[in-house]
Amino acid sequence: MDNANERTRLVENGMIAMSTKLAYALGHVFNDLAAAMWFSYTLIYLQRVALLEPVVAGALLLLGQIIDAIATPVFGFLVDHYCKKKIWHVFGSAMVTLSFPVIFGGFANSSATTAMFLYVTSITIFQTGWAAVQISHLSMIPSLTNSLLARADLTAIRYSAQVSAAVIVFIVTWIVLPTSGESMVQLDQQDDYKFRNIVLVLTTLGLTATVCFHIFLKANLLERATSPKANIEEPIGSSDNSSNRRISWTGITILLRVAMLYVASRLFITLSTVYLPLYIEETEIGGKQALATVPLVSYVSSFVAALLLKYINRSCGTKVCYFLGATVGLTAAIVTEFVAGNTTVVYVVAVLIGAGSSITMVTALSVTAELIGSRTERSALVYSIVTFLDKIITGLVVIFIEKWRCSDKELCFNYNRDTLAIVCASSMILGLITLISVSRCLT
């Protein structure tokens, strides 16, 4: 088959074959499985099973975020300038495969020095590989199509795959963790082998998805010729090419505003994912199985919202979609803080968090793809810039919360509830403020 003809069909009228969309979605499943496990269970695992102090557990999470933040712009440059995107994807996947199972390897019986060395080393390798896969995969979106609507569709199906991967994580966790009617969540050191088994299952599934991605997504679909004079501001309306491949000051300010829109969305989804299990533990509702079922409900809600978002976006536009998602997120914060905690409330909060995170996350990524426009040779760099702040800020917020964690349950018995409500509300307020400032450059 002629490659040029195949490329013509790919971008014609913004249409992409469903087989290509599905193949593309598989490329980030391993990352999504690992991320769901990392953000949902790392903090509680390190504190309850590995027996680390909260500030140490928070510091390890911060370390992962810092490594990811540093690696992201590095791979943004490398992916744009050296080798093909799929090669970097293979490189990152190999690093994740080798390091991810080690993080939940269970080192509580090892010496403190040995355990800390293994945690730091495995987290460093894992986050480096994770960044390589994320940036190489995101940068494929502008290469697959020139159409903004088609890019939004790819972003939505990518997010749907992410949600599906998270659902798999919680189903596996639900099966492995005990469900024998315990009234309280009581993870302890004896649960270390269960987490290890969960991670081994997820690694096997992730590797399978990665292999299928490389088999079914043809490399020639990612080889697009781009205009050397195209400017990163092109979709925003600028036609001034006199900068000769340099991003103007206006472009930089727009990029930073779009980055903050992304940061707000990521803060909401990441921090709610981290502190939802701790909130469940605090409410003493549902036993250990609630650690799986409540996040599972949240991600099912997220999946449904991602499927509906395609139609909402075409009817209402990007700004209305983000505003809708932020409103749902703020509602989740209000319900968490002011409605008495019981089983129904916990699951309602999970549904609201899932829907709000899905809508704001997909919309923020769509805005980023819109910002790139036809300048696809810089797509990896742009994605690395907008994700850099997310990694740093999220890590700093977590270590701040854990540093000042109240250990006296009699004085602050709702600490995790208040934390979850505050992080949800603050991130969505940040998103709404940023939306106002960036609205002029949205179509």
MOGI-V337514 format. One record per residue. N is the residue number from 1. SS is DSSP state (h for helix, s for strand, l for the rest). PSI is psi in radians with two decimals (none if undefined). BURIAL is # if it has 16 or more other C-alpha atoms within 10 Angstrom, else .. Layout:
# MOGI-V337514
((N:SS:PSI:BURIAL) (N:SS:PSI:BURIAL))
This chain:
# MOGI-V337514
((1:l:2.42:.) (2:l:2.22:.) (3:h:-0.69:.) (4:h:-0.76:.) (5:h:-0.68:.) (6:h:-0.71:.) (7:h:-0.68:#) (8:h:-0.78:.) (9:h:-0.56:.) (10:h:-0.77:#) (11:h:-0.16:#) (12:h:2.19:.) (13:h:0.35:.) (14:h:0.20:.) (15:l:2.43:#) (16:l:2.37:#) (17:l:2.47:.) (18:h:-0.62:.) (19:h:-0.64:.) (20:h:-0.72:#) (21:h:-0.80:#) (22:h:-0.71:#) (23:h:-0.73:#) (24:h:-0.73:#) (25:h:-0.54:#) (26:h:-0.35:#) (27:l:-0.31:#) (28:l:0.15:#) (29:h:-0.76:#) (30:h:-0.82:#) (31:h:-0.72:#) (32:h:-0.69:#) (33:h:-0.80:#) (34:h:-0.71:#) (35:h:-0.72:#) (36:h:-0.72:#) (37:h:-0.75:#) (38:h:-0.91:#) (39:h:-0.56:#) (40:h:-0.61:#) (41:h:-0.19:#) (42:h:-0.85:#) (43:h:-0.82:#) (44:h:-0.56:#) (45:h:-0.81:#) (46:h:-0.58:#) (47:h:-0.75:#) (48:h:-0.64:#) (49:l:-0.84:#) (50:l:-0.15:#) (51:l:0.66:#) (52:l:2.65:#) (53:l:2.58:.) (54:h:-0.72:#) (55:h:-0.59:#) (56:h:-0.75:#) (57:h:-0.75:#) (58:h:-0.64:#) (59:h:-0.65:#) (60:h:-0.67:#) (61:h:-0.71:#) (62:h:-0.72:#) (63:h:-0.80:#) (64:h:-0.73:#) (65:h:-0.68:#) (66:h:-0.78:#) (67:h:-0.77:#) (68:h:-0.74:#) (69:h:-0.71:#) (70:h:-0.74:#) (71:h:-0.51:#) (72:h:-0.96:#) (73:h:-0.53:#) (74:h:-0.85:#) (75:h:-0.46:#) (76:h:-0.74:#) (77:h:-0.80:#) (78:h:-0.76:#) (79:h:-0.64:#) (80:h:-0.48:#) (81:h:-0.38:.) (82:l:2.33:.) (83:l:3.08:.) (84:l:2.75:.) (85:h:-0.68:#) (86:h:-0.50:#) (87:h:-0.77:#) (88:h:-0.59:#) (89:h:-0.75:#) (90:h:-0.75:#) (91:h:-0.84:.) (92:h:-0.69:#) (93:h:-0.67:#) (94:h:-0.72:#) (95:h:-0.72:#) (96:h:-0.73:#) (97:h:-0.72:#) (98:h:-0.45:.) (99:h:-0.57:#) (100:h:-0.82:#) (101:h:-0.44:#) (102:h:-0.58:#) (103:h:-0.64:#) (104:l:0.61:#) (105:l:-0.26:#) (106:l:1.48:#) (107:l:0.38:#) (108:l:-0.50:.) (109:l:-0.10:.) (110:l:2.92:.) (111:l:2.70:.) (112:h:-0.69:.) (113:h:-0.79:.) (114:h:-0.80:.) (115:h:-0.77:#) (116:h:-0.68:#) (117:h:-0.76:.) (118:h:-0.72:#) (119:h:-0.84:#) (120:h:-0.78:#) (121:h:-0.85:.) (122:h:-0.69:#) (123:h:-0.69:#) (124:h:-0.84:#) (125:h:-0.74:#) (126:h:-0.85:#) (127:h:-0.56:#) (128:h:-0.85:#) (129:h:-0.66:#) (130:h:-0.74:#) (131:h:-0.69:#) (132:h:-0.74:#) (133:h:-0.77:#) (134:h:-0.87:#) (135:h:-0.75:#) (136:h:-0.66:#) (137:h:-0.78:#) (138:h:-0.69:#) (139:l:-0.18:#) (140:h:-0.40:#) (141:h:-0.93:#) (142:h:-0.40:#) (143:h:-0.42:#) (144:h:-0.46:#) (145:l:2.66:#) (146:l:-0.26:#) (147:l:2.27:#) (148:h:-0.66:#) (149:h:-0.70:#) (150:h:-0.64:#) (151:h:-0.68:#) (152:h:-0.66:#) (153:h:-0.75:#) (154:h:-0.71:#) (155:h:-0.73:#) (156:h:-0.75:#) (157:h:-0.53:#) (158:h:-0.75:#) (159:h:-0.62:#) (160:h:-0.68:#) (161:h:-0.66:#) (162:h:-0.77:#) (163:h:-0.73:#) (164:h:-0.71:#) (165:h:-0.74:#) (166:h:-0.67:#) (167:h:-0.71:#) (168:h:-0.74:#) (169:h:-0.80:#) (170:h:-0.52:#) (171:h:-0.78:#) (172:h:-0.75:#) (173:h:-0.70:#) (174:h:-0.68:#) (175:h:-0.73:.) (176:h:-0.76:#) (177:l:2.59:#) (178:l:2.54:.) (179:l:0.64:.) (180:l:0.75:.) (181:l:0.36:.) (182:l:2.41:.) (183:l:-0.33:.) (184:l:2.60:#) (185:l:2.16:#) (186:l:1.19:.) (187:l:2.48:#) (188:l:-3.04:.) (189:h:-0.42:#) (190:h:-0.21:.) (191:h:0.11:#) (192:h:-0.70:#) (193:h:-0.47:.) (194:h:-0.73:#) (195:h:-0.67:#) (196:h:-0.73:#) (197:h:-0.71:#) (198:h:-0.81:#) (199:h:-0.66:#) (200:h:-0.69:#) (201:h:-0.79:.) (202:h:-0.67:#) (203:h:-0.72:#) (204:h:-0.79:.) (205:h:-0.72:#) (206:h:-0.74:#) (207:h:-0.69:#) (208:h:-0.79:.) (209:h:-0.69:#) (210:h:-0.74:#) (211:h:-0.77:.) (212:h:-0.68:.) (213:h:-0.83:#) (214:h:-0.43:#) (215:h:-0.76:.) (216:h:-0.35:.) (217:l:1.90:#) (218:l:2.37:.) (219:h:-0.55:.) (220:h:-0.32:.) (221:h:-0.31:#) (222:h:-0.02:#) (223:l:1.63:.) (224:l:2.44:#) (225:l:2.26:.) (226:l:2.65:.) (227:l:2.21:.) (228:l:-0.22:.) (229:l:0.00:.) (230:l:2.47:#) (231:l:2.62:#) (232:l:-0.33:#) (233:l:0.00:#) (234:h:-0.83:#) (235:h:-0.21:#) (236:h:-0.14:#) (237:l:0.01:.) (238:l:2.31:.) (239:l:0.22:.) (240:l:1.92:.) (241:l:0.19:#) (242:l:-0.30:.) (243:l:-0.21:.) (244:l:1.15:.) (245:l:0.13:.) (246:l:2.47:.) (247:l:2.15:.) (248:l:2.94:#) (249:h:-0.67:.) (250:h:-0.75:.) (251:h:-0.66:#) (252:h:-0.77:.) (253:h:-0.67:.) (254:h:-0.75:#) (255:h:-0.74:#) (256:h:-0.66:#) (257:h:-0.74:#) (258:h:-0.66:#) (259:h:-0.71:#) (260:h:-0.56:#) (261:h:-0.75:#) (262:h:-0.74:#) (263:h:-0.78:#) (264:h:-0.75:#) (265:h:-0.76:#) (266:h:-0.64:#) (267:h:-0.75:#) (268:h:-0.91:#) (269:h:-0.68:#) (270:h:-0.87:#) (271:h:-0.61:#) (272:h:-0.61:#) (273:h:-0.69:#) (274:h:-0.76:#) (275:h:-0.10:#) (276:h:-0.78:#) (277:h:-0.66:#) (278:h:-0.60:#) (279:h:-0.71:#) (280:h:-0.78:#) (281:h:-0.69:#) (282:h:-0.65:#) (283:h:-0.30:#) (284:l:0.70:#) (285:l:2.25:#) (286:l:-0.11:#) (287:l:-2.94:#) (288:l:-0.57:#) (289:l:-0.42:#) (290:h:-0.44:#) (291:h:-0.37:#) (292:h:-0.74:#) (293:h:-0.66:#) (294:h:-0.88:#) (295:h:-0.57:#) (296:h:-0.80:#) (297:h:-0.72:#) (298:h:-0.76:#) (299:h:-0.51:#) (300:h:-0.76:#) (301:h:-0.72:#) (302:h:-0.70:#) (303:h:-0.80:#) (304:h:-0.75:.) (305:h:-0.67:#) (306:h:-0.65:#) (307:h:-0.68:#) (308:h:-0.40:.) (309:h:-0.57:#) (310:h:-0.75:#) (311:h:-0.62:.) (312:h:-0.72:#) (313:h:-0.72:#) (314:h:-0.44:.) (315:h:-0.66:.) (316:h:-0.43:.) (317:l:2.92:.) (318:h:-0.77:#) (319:h:-0.78:#) (320:h:-0.68:.) (321:h:-0.82:#) (322:h:-0.72:#) (323:h:-0.72:#) (324:h:-0.80:.) (325:h:-0.72:#) (326:h:-0.65:#) (327:h:-0.74:#) (328:h:-0.72:#) (329:h:-0.73:#) (330:h:-0.66:#) (331:h:-0.69:#) (332:h:-0.73:#) (333:h:-0.72:#) (334:h:-0.78:#) (335:h:-0.74:#) (336:h:-0.76:#) (337:h:-0.68:#) (338:h:-0.14:.) (339:l:2.31:.) (340:l:2.34:.) (341:l:2.16:#) (342:l:-3.12:.) (343:h:-0.79:.) (344:h:-0.78:.) (345:h:-0.75:.) (346:h:-0.75:#) (347:h:-0.58:#) (348:h:-0.76:#) (349:h:-0.73:#) (350:h:-0.74:#) (351:h:-0.79:#) (352:h:-0.74:#) (353:h:-0.74:#) (354:h:-0.83:#) (355:h:-0.78:#) (356:h:-0.74:#) (357:h:-0.69:#) (358:h:-0.85:#) (359:h:-0.82:#) (360:h:-0.63:#) (361:h:-0.84:#) (362:h:-0.71:#) (363:h:-0.75:#) (364:h:-0.71:#) (365:h:-0.62:#) (366:h:-0.69:#) (367:h:-0.68:#) (368:h:-0.75:#) (369:h:-0.62:#) (370:h:-0.67:#) (371:h:-0.66:#) (372:h:-0.70:#) (373:l:-2.29:#) (374:l:0.01:#) (375:l:1.14:#) (376:h:-0.30:#) (377:h:-0.18:#) (378:h:0.23:#) (379:h:-0.75:#) (380:h:-0.68:#) (381:h:-0.76:#) (382:h:-0.80:#) (383:h:-0.62:#) (384:h:-0.61:#) (385:h:-0.79:#) (386:h:-0.36:#) (387:h:-0.26:#) (388:h:-0.90:#) (389:h:-0.63:#) (390:h:-0.83:#) (391:h:-0.79:#) (392:h:-0.87:#) (393:h:-0.75:#) (394:h:-0.80:#) (395:h:-0.73:#) (396:h:-0.68:#) (397:h:-0.75:#) (398:h:-0.81:#) (399:h:-0.57:#) (400:h:-0.79:.) (401:h:-0.76:#) (402:h:-0.56:#) (403:h:-0.70:.) (404:l:0.31:.) (405:l:2.33:.) (406:l:2.13:.) (407:l:-0.20:.) (408:l:1.77:.) (409:l:-0.39:.) (410:l:-0.55:.) (411:l:-0.62:.) (412:l:1.18:.) (413:l:-0.19:.) (414:l:0.51:.) (415:h:-0.83:#) (416:h:-0.60:#) (417:h:-0.84:#) (418:h:-0.70:#) (419:h:-0.83:#) (420:h:-0.76:#) (421:h:-0.75:#) (422:h:-0.77:#) (423:h:-0.63:#) (424:h:-0.85:#) (425:h:-0.78:#) (426:h:-0.75:#) (427:h:-0.66:#) (428:h:-0.59:#) (429:h:-0.74:#) (430:h:-0.73:#) (431:h:-0.72:#) (432:h:-0.71:#) (433:h:-0.76:.) (434:h:-0.64:#) (435:h:-0.71:#) (436:h:-0.73:.) (437:h:-0.47:.) (438:h:-0.03:#) (439:h:-0.49:.) (440:h:-0.43:.) (441:h:0.19:#) (442:l:2.48:#) (443:l:none:.))
